[in-house]
Every structure is written in structure tokens, then in C-alpha cells.
């Protein structure tokens, strides 16, 4: 058989593959990196070739829309989504709570998920973030433990404030996120009144092979609106679906929510400008040090026609990247690159990315076989080309989309993430931005959440607040005394 023109090999999300022969290693010879999402995707899929609610972010609301680019980013990224001013790219956003089950009330105090799927011409790019720029932990080894504290106690089957505060008081890196969660912004009125953040540090790389570190921001253009605990209680008493009602109803009425997309960008060699680890998920990059740069406007303008098919079955994963956008040494991001896609295979099925809501809007060509949900045929044109490399015009790698190597050095070891880390300075800076009313509500919210928590755990947490600022600890202590 003579060879004919072969299609370009891609991931199941449509992103082109640069090298299908070599795994990503830490040196040569050297250990294989967990960051090699292409390797993980292939192995995890193979394990499922012979299909539940989300464990986290179970309750969610979403809609479709567009990103319109307003600034040329070619100097930083070769990603075609940013290739010209005025360019529009279709997208889907799913907002969610973290802790609650599917039947939980929308207006509960919790971190909100802010996940975006961009349907680009070079594959789907998923930016899976939250409405906060930081998180409770910086090492993925603690993620299952943290989530257990947010779920139900095995004996009582009730949420456990003791478990939450016990974990937080033993994890000083959580102070920044805890302070945000119990501040006014911890309880938005509806999805359109909150910001979104990629949270992690990612990377851009341009046509010249230069790498930049980047953080993504989505600033609400509707203004911030938040409930107090008392106001939220009144809302929940009337409706457990307040977010869905406002988002769906607003879009149906033509009130399309919008966000300004912005980035913070640092050249790869300029990380020395930080006096903290810039890849630490519990830290923000100060705007005075790294200013925000405009990217474009995100607008939601179409509701799902079937919630289950288009929102419940939507699957987002940080492993869905496109040429010009990459990962970073952020420990949490490294683990999420694997865990999210693996969770979708378990929850939705082996070929979850072939579901209509997850299907790329560009050509897809890969060698994944069989398994549950094998309802499509990607071997029909060349049935002999069901492996790679082959001589039968099957999809081939494209070296032109190869990502430049990460300039990383260091020994392979279990490095203690708390050694040398200041977990108090950034929460202190945030606390000092609050006015008297915001501080009073913070104290009251924390005190209410500590109801029934053993005294020794409360004291341990107050000791952490004291290290942030003496007024923080004193204010919470006074609020606890007032509710005793």
C-alpha cells in the first residue's frame, strides 16, 4: 500500500501531538515526569479499554458564550485563540460549589468553581479555576484529606466543623484562603457577581520558543454583590436554586453577564523578582509587582438546551492545553493534570471527550480504542492504521507544535513545602485592606463556623490568626464570646 497524506495526530481534545515516541523525563537518563499529560492520557485510557456525581464541585450552573480578544498577545503566546484582536472563540463556563452535594443550596458559604472550556481551532483549552486566586493547600498529597473534611462525617453523616477547623488549624498555609472564604466575598449573590481566576501559575510560550509564567484573571463587569450569612439564610428558606434561577433567567431575558479577561505575565528568567515561591497556590502575585494586562471580554449569551447533556456531562481538565499554553512547576497543577481527566473517565466513561459538549470544534485524530461509550469510528478511513507508528497513513505527530523544555533543576525528593514559607504575610496584607465593617463580618462569620468545635482546636486556630494580625485573633475571640 502506498502512503498518502496523513492527518495530524491529536489528543482526544484535538490538541496536536509533537512527539509520540518519547515520554517527558527529568534529564536523560532520568525519571518520567507526572506532568507528561500525553503519557498519562494514553496509559489511563488503555487501562479502561476492556462507565456517578462529581466527588467535588457536584452542584453547578453553566452557560455558553464567547471570548472576544481585545489585546495582541503574540509576544507571549503562539496560541491561535489570541492570534488577532477582535477574534471570537466559543466557550462554556460551569460555576459550582466545592463542598456541597448536587442537592445542596446554592447560597451557601463556599469557594466557587469557575471552569472554562474554550473551543479553539487547535483543540479544547480548559482553564479550571475558582472564584478565589488562592487555595487551602499547596501540595496535592493533602487534597483528598482536605476534601474529606468538607464532606460528611462517617458516623453522624453530618458536615463537621470540627474536621474543617482541625485540618485548617494544623495547616497554616490555609490562612489566606480561609480569610477570603469568611470575608464578604465568600458568599456571592450569583455567578455573575464574582470574579474568576485560573489560580495556578501556567505558562505561555511564543513562536520563538520563549517561555513566560502567567496567571489568569476574570473580573466581573456586573460588580461584586455578596450576601451576609443572615441574608443567605433567608434566600435558602425560599429557594435552594437561587444561582440557577438568576443565571438561567438573566440569560433568557437577554441580560448577558460579562467578565474582563486579564493576565499577569513574567518572563521565565525573571522569577527571581519574587521573594516567595511564584508557583505556590496559596500565594497571589502582587499587582504592584506584576501588573494586569487585558486579554479580552468573556460573555455568556446562551443557556444549555439540556442541563444534563451540556452542563452535568461537561468535563474540564487542566490537561487540555493547546500549543502556546503550558503548565508550570505548581505542585497542585501537576497533580490536577492527571486527576481531573482520570475522574472523568470514571464518572462519565472512557470516551467522555466524544460527548457533544466536550467534543472539539476542530479535527480530532487519535488511536484510543474500544471501552465504554465507543460510539464513534476513528479507523474507518484507514482500518489498518490502529497503532502508531504505522505504514498506512494513520495520524502522525507534528514536531512544529513541540513545547520548549522547562528550565528546571534540582534533586528528586519529597521537599517539605512549609520550610521557608511565610504563610502569614499575604493574609495579613488582605486583612489590612478590610474596613471596620468587613473585619466585623469576618470575625462573626468565623465564629459562627466554629460553633461546636473543641476548645483546643479553636485555640490552635486563634494562634494562627494571631500570627496574621493581633486584631484578627482578638476580633474572632470577642465574636466567639458574644455567641457563647
N, C-alpha and C positions, 0 to 999 in steps of 0.2 A: 504494500500500500504506500503510495507516495504521500508525503506530508503536504498539508495545505496550511493556510494562515490559521494560527491558533488563537483562541481568545485569551485575554489576560487573566491569570489566576487571581482570585479574590478570597477574602474571608466570607463567611455566611452573611455578614453585614455589608458586603460589597466593596470593602476596602482592598486595594490591590496589594499583592504579596511581592516583596522584593527578593526574598531568599527562602526557598522551600527545602533547602538541603542542610542548613546548619542552624543549630539551636544557639541561643544567646548565652554566652558564658562569661564568667568573671575572670578574664585572662585566658591564655592558651598555653598549656592546659589549665583548666580551672573549672569550678563548679557551675552548674547551669543556674541561671537566674530565674526566680519566680516571676519576674517582670516579663518573661518571654511569653506574652499572651498568645502568640501564634502557636507555640508548642502546647501550652495548656489547653487551648481550644481543641487542637487535634486529639490530644490524649483523652480529654474529658468526653469528647464526642465519641471516640472509639469505645470507651467504657460503656456507652449506652446504645451501641448498635444492636445488640442481641436482645403511664405518664404519671394542689392543695392551696389556702390563703397564704399570703406573704408572712414570713416569720416576723419581719419588721416592716413598718410602713404599710400595714394592712388596710387602713382606711384612707381612701384617696379620692381626689376630684381632678378632672383634667379637661383639656380642650386643645384644639388645633389652631395654628396661626402661621405667622411668618417672621423671619428676621430680615430687616432691610438694612444693608450696610451703609454707614454714613462716613466712614473714615478708611483710608487706604492702609492696610496692614502688611503690604508686601515686604517691607523692610524686615519684618519679624517672622512672617509665616508664609509658606507656599500653599497653604490650604485654599482650595478654589472657592470655598464658601465666602472668603474675604477678598476675592480677586478683583473686585471693582466696586466703586461707590455706586449705590443705587441697586445693587444686586439683591434679589429676594430669594430666600430659601424657606421651604415649608418646614414646619416643626410641630411637635406635640409636647405639651408640658403636663406632667402629673404632679400635683401637690398632694401632700399626705401628712398624717401624724406619724410619730415614731413608735410610741408605746402601745397605743390602743388597738383593739381588735376591729374587725370590719363593722361591728355594731356599736362601736364607741361613739360618743357625742363629738361633733366637730369642734365645738367651742371649749375644748379642754386645754389647760396649760401644758404645752409640749413643744418640742422642736418640730418644725415642719420640713418635710422633704420638698425639694424643688428640682425635679428631674426633667431634663430637656432632651428630646430626640430631634436632631437636625437631619433632615433627609437630603444630604448633599449629593452632588454629582459624582463624588468619589467614594460613596458609601455612607452609612449612617454614623454620625458622631453623637455619642451620648455623653452629656455633661450631667452627672448625677450628684447634686449638691443638696444644700439645706437653706433655710432662711436665716442661718447664722454663719458667720465667717469662720468659726472655730468649732471644735467638738470636745467631748468629755475626756477623751483618751488620745494618746499619740502612738500607742503600739497595738497592732491588730491582735496580738495574743490575748489581750484583755477584752476584745469586743464581745465574745459570747458571754463572758462573765457580766459585763455591763448590761447587756440586753436581758439577761436573767433577772437582774434587779428591777427592770422596768415591767416585767411580766408578773404573772400571778404566783403567789406563794404555793408550794406543792401541797401543803396540808390544808390551809384555810381557803385556797383558791381565790384570795383577795389580793389586790395590789398592796405592796408592803413598803410604807415609808421607812421602816427600819432598814430594809435591804438597800434602798436607794441611798440613804444618808450614811449607812455603814460603808458602802463602797466609795461614795464621794469623799467622806472624811479620811479614808485611807488612800485617796488618790488626789494629791494636791494639784495635779495637772488639770483636774476638772473645774477648778475655781473660775476660770474665765467663762466657760460655757454655763456653769451654774448661775453665775451673776447675770448673764444675759437672759437665761430661762426665767428667772424670778423677777426680772425687771419688767417694765411696761411692755417691751417688745416680745415678751414670752407668750403673749396671748393676742395675736392679731384678730381683727374682726372678720376678715375673709381673705382668701388668697391674693386678691388684687391689691391689698393694703400692706403687703410685706415685701421686703427685698428678697433676692435670691443670690446665692453665692456658690461658686464651684468648690469653695472651702479649701480643697487641696491645692498644692502647688503643682502645676502642669508645666509642659514645655512647648514652645514654638520652635520651629526650625524653617529656615528660608531656602531659597533656591541655591544659595552659595554654601549651604551646609552649616551655617552658623546657628547655634542654639541659644535660646533665651528662656528664662524661667518666667512663668506667667500665673497670675491669679485672675479669676473671672468674677465679675460683679453684675448684678441686675437690679437697678434701682427703680423702685416703683414710681410711676408718674401719676398715681392716684393719691399720693400722700399716705403717711402712716396713720392707721387707726387701730386702737387696741382696746380690749375690754379689761376692766378690773375683774377680780375673782367674783365679786358680787354680781356685776353685770352679766358675766358669763353664766352664772347660775340661773339667772332669770331667763336667759336665752335658751339654755338647755331644757328648762322646765316647759318651754313651749315647742321646741324643735331640736332634735338631735342631728338634723341635716342642714344646719344654717349655712355652712360653707357651700354645699352643693346647690342649695336654693339660690344663694347670691351669685355664684359664678355662672351657673347654667342660666338663671333668669336674666342676669345682666347681659350676657352674650346674645340670648334670644331676643332681647329688647334692643339690641344694637349698641349697647354700651361696652365697647371692646377695650379690655384692660391692656395697658402698655407698660413696658419697662425700658429703661435706657441700659443697653449692654455696654460695659466698660471693662478694661483690663489694666492690671499693673504688670509691667514688663521690666525684667532685669537681664542684662547680658550674662551669659554663663560664667564668665570670669569675674563678674562683679559681686559675687555672693559675699565677699569679704566686707562689703559695706554694712552687713547686718552684724549686730553684736549678740544675736541669738540664732538658733537653727532655722533658716527660712523654710525648711521642709517640714516643720513641726506643725501638725494640725491644730494644736492648742494655741497657736500664735497668729496674730494678724501682722501684715506689713503696714507700718505707719504710712499714712498718705503723704506726710511731710517728707518722708524718705523716698517713697516710690509713688509718684502722683498717678491718678487715674487718667486713662486715655479712652476716649469714646470709640466704640465699635459700630453701634447701630441701634435700631429700635426693634424690640420684640413686641408683637401684637397678637393677642388671641382673638379670633374672629369667627370660629366655627365650633359648635358643640358636636360631640360624638353622636352618631345616629343610633348606636347601640352601645350602652355603657360597658357591658361585659366584654364584647368583642374588641372595643377600641381603647378602653381605659383599664379594665381589670386584666386583660391579656397583654397590655403593653409591657414590654420588658426592656429595662435600661441597664447598661453595664459600662463601666469605665474602660473595659477592653475594646469597646467600639470607638476606635480612633481613626483618623484619616491622615494622609500624607500632609505634613506641616504641623501636626499636633501630636505631642508625645507625653510620656509620663515623666516622673521625677523620682528622686530617692525618698520621697514621703513614704514612711513605713505603712501607714494606713491605706494609701492609694495602691501600693504594691500588692497588698492582700486583697483589696476590693477588685482589682483587675481579674483575679481568679474567682473570688467567692460569688460575685453577682451573677456572672454567666452560669456558674455551676448551680446556683439556686434556681435559675430559670429552667434549666434542663430538668431539674427535679419537679418543679411546680407545674410547668406547662408542657414539657415534653422535649424530646431530643432535638426536634427541628422547630423550636419555638420562633426562630427568626424568619421562618417561612410563613408565619401567620400574617394576614394582610397588614395589620397595624405596625408590625415590626419589619416588613419587607422593604429593602432599599428601593429607591426610585432610580437606580442605575443597574446596569447589567451585573449579574451575580454568576460566578463560575467556581465551583469547588468540588472536592472529592469525598465529602461526607456521605456515608451510605446508611441505608436502612434505618431500623429503630422505629419507635413510636412516632406517629404523625408523618410518615414518609408518603405524603400525598402529592408530591411533585416529581418531575423526572429531569435530572440534570445530566443523563447519559444518553439521551435519545439520539442526539446528532452523531455522537461517536461512541457507540456502546462498548467498543474495545478499550476505550480510554477511561478506566475506572480506578486507576492508580497513577502515581507520579514519581519519577519521570516515566514517560511513555513515548512510543513512536507513532501514535495515532491521532495527533493533532488535538490532544487534550489541553486544558488550560495550563498556561505556563507563567512562571514568576516574571516580574518586571523589575530589574535592578534599578531602574531610574527612580523608583519611589523609596529607595533604601534610606532609612533614618540615620543621621550621623551618630557615631558612638557617643555614649555618655562618658564624660571625663571623670571617672570615679576611681578612687584608690582607697586601700585600707584592708585590714585583715578581716577574714570571715569569722565572726564571733557573735555572741549574744551581748551586745553592748547595753549597759544599763541606761535607759532613756532619762532617768531622773538625775543622774550625776551631771553636775554643771548646769542644770536647767533652772532658771528663775521662773517659778510658776506664780509669782505674786505681782510682778511689776505691771504686766498688761491688765490684769483685773483691777489693780489699783488705779491705773490711768482711766479705765472705763468708769469705775466708781466715782472718781473725782469729776467726771463730766456730768453726773446726775445732779439735778437741782434738789432742793429740800423735799419737794413733793415726791419726786421719783425715788429718792432714798427711803422715804417713809413707806411707800408702797412696796419697795424691795424688802424691807425689814418685815413687813406684815405678811407678804407672800411666802417668805422663807419660814417664818414662824408657823404659819398655817400648815405648810407642808411637813413640818416637824412634829405635828400632833401625834402623840403616842410613841415617839421614838425614845429608846432608852437614854437616860441622862448621860451615860458615859460617851455615847456616840454624839449627842448634842454638844457636849463639852469639847470633844475632839474636833468637831466641825467649827465651833466658835474659835478655837485656837488657830485654825487656818484663816478664818475671817480676820482675826486679829493681825495676822501677818500681812494681809492685804491692806488693812487700814483699821486703826483702833475704833473709829466711829462705826465701821461695818459690824464688828463684833458687839459693840455696846448697843447699837440700834436693834440688832436681832435679839439680843438678850432682853432688852426692855420690851420688845414686842412679845416675846415668849412669856414674860412675867405678866403682861397685860391680858394674855389669853389663858393663863393658868386657872 
